[in-house]
Amino acid sequence: MSSSSATPSVESFEAVIVGGGMVGTALCALLAQAGMRVALVEVQPAPLTLESAVRKLPNPRVSALTPVSQRLLTHLGAWPAMQKTRVTPYKGMHVWDAEGSGEIAFSADEAGVAVLGHIVENTVTLAALNNHVIGDPNVTPYFGVRLQALQRSSGSRLVLDDGRQLHSPLIVAADGARSVLREMAGIDVASDDMQQEAVVTTVQCAKPHGGIARQAFIDGRPLAFLPLTVEGSDHYCSIVWSTTPEHAAVLSELPREALGEALGKAFGHRLGEVTVCDKAHRFPLVQRHARHYVQPHFALVGDAAHSIHPLAGQGVNLGLMDAAVLAEEVVHAWQRGAPWGELSTLRRYERRRRFDNSAMLGLMKGFKVLFGSHDPALTLARNLGMSGMNQLVPLKRVLMRQATGERGRLPLSCC
Ligand SMILES: Cc1cc2nc3c(=O)[nH]c(=O)nc-3n(C[C@H](O)[C@H](O)[C@H](O)COP(=O)(O)OP(=O)(O)OC[C@H]3O[C@@H](n4cnc5c(N)ncnc54)[C@H](O)[C@@H]3O)c2cc1C
């Protein structure tokens, strides 16, 4: 329904979420599951389905999902469909410094857990979440629409480009790193251009990956080979090479054979000869952190609140925790009849999430400086540090708990 002369149609919801990516859709599922009436607004023309998410060759965008994120996706009922489609567990992680002798290895056994995580195509996670959200009577999806304005008075009101207006005590921006809605709300971000781009593609290796996620630091440029099992073969990997924009441009222009050779050589041929199976995609890497996550009747989650260097595979995991904590605070207020969109409720969410997100953003910056340095003292320190730490099982256990998401007070949906 759209008309320029007639009175605009106003629809009311208990929450409106803008951005149907993994984080926005997970938040939508959590609120709807609790009984709230939610609108989900997405610029893409139609929701991704499990049928369209399945491809022989994996989609190049993958994420390492922590066991904590897995528990959230299980709580939402999405995990079984993801498992049936394609997820690759990893039980080990090897990280080494290609400039020196430093090397560290983590294993699920040492950490006392079944797996350290799973590598999953983003399309698989999103399609499995959509499977629950689309068709839920508590969810009204608005796909293929753009935002025109955000208005404030007794709640928030979103004006869509087709004239419809959505009114709610709570509007959430989950529209990604370059969030238009965050800008409309006037929330500023601290940006840190990492002066790197990620080159991403899918490869087949001569040697099996053995369920191990590997990462080499080559002159401060992390190259990850993330294990993928495709139709029973454990010779596939998703590669993410975070490098200078100039090098990324060169790599992405190489013929596949030459790119395979470059990847194999940079990786010290640990997985043997490398055959590139897909186009090389490039993603600029900018760390951003919103100065505020909340305003009255408004909140940011996921990449709209923070975007992080992919070297530790934490981005969507942090975003899913934002969704789980925001849902916990909002549902708790809604169930006891308290104003769930007011600042007092939303600030509890911000307090619970900002520290964890800031710490992770700071850590990624520190890694980049440490591994990018040619200072001989720092090079020696990092090599000694990695190798020394490799001998210290209790310390490695602490690190593993951090990397697997077992940090701080977890929301009940992730316990
Ligand atoms: C190379 C690379 C590797 C990565 N690897 C990992 C990893 O291993 N592990 C990990 O945890 N994270 C990883 N990440 C980060 C992860 O991909 C992101 O953190 C995650 O995708 C963010 O999810 P999101 O739902 O917040 O945002 P997005 O995925 O950006 O989704 C935003 C959604 O909003 C929609 N949208 C945008 N604008 C509008 C609008 N105006 N109106 C309506 N809808 C709109 C978009 O269409 C999209 O559907 C990686 C990132 C990169 C670049």
The ligand as an ORCA input file, in Angstrom:
! r2SCAN-3c Opt
* xyz 0 1
  C      36.709    -11.370      4.918
  C      35.882    -11.484      6.162
  C      35.955    -12.632      6.933
  C      35.195    -12.747      8.097
  N      35.297    -13.875      8.855
  C      34.606    -13.965     10.009
  C      34.707    -15.127     10.849
  O      35.419    -16.074     10.554
  N      33.987    -15.157     12.005
  C      33.183    -14.125     12.365
  O      32.577    -14.190     13.438
  N      33.054    -13.021     11.593
  C      33.740    -12.916     10.429
  N      33.606    -11.805      9.658
  C      32.695    -10.728     10.081
  C      31.234    -11.053      9.734
  O      31.104    -11.351      8.349
  C      30.366     -9.858     10.094
  O      30.627     -9.487     11.424
  C      28.871    -10.203      9.961
  O      28.537    -10.533      8.642
  C      28.018     -9.029     10.421
  O      26.671     -9.416     10.410
  P      25.529     -8.307     10.506
  O      24.240     -9.068     10.404
  O      25.768     -7.428     11.667
  O      25.750     -7.385      9.227
  P      25.667     -7.737      7.681
  O      26.069     -9.135      7.420
  O      26.406     -6.658      6.972
  O      24.098     -7.631      7.369
  C      23.458     -6.376      7.244
  C      22.115     -6.601      6.547
  O      21.440     -5.351      6.464
  C      20.960     -5.152      5.150
  N      20.902     -3.710      4.927
  C      21.925     -2.857      4.711
  N      21.477     -1.615      4.584
  C      20.135     -1.662      4.735
  C      19.097     -0.691      4.720
  N      19.364      0.609      4.537
  N      17.828     -1.087      4.903
  C      17.539     -2.400      5.109
  N      18.476     -3.367      5.124
  C      19.758     -3.003      4.953
  C      21.947     -5.877      4.262
  O      21.371     -6.208      3.008
  C      22.257     -7.110      5.106
  O      21.344     -8.147      4.895
  C      34.356    -11.660      8.495
  C      34.284    -10.511      7.718
  C      35.042    -10.415      6.559
  C      34.967     -9.143      5.741
*
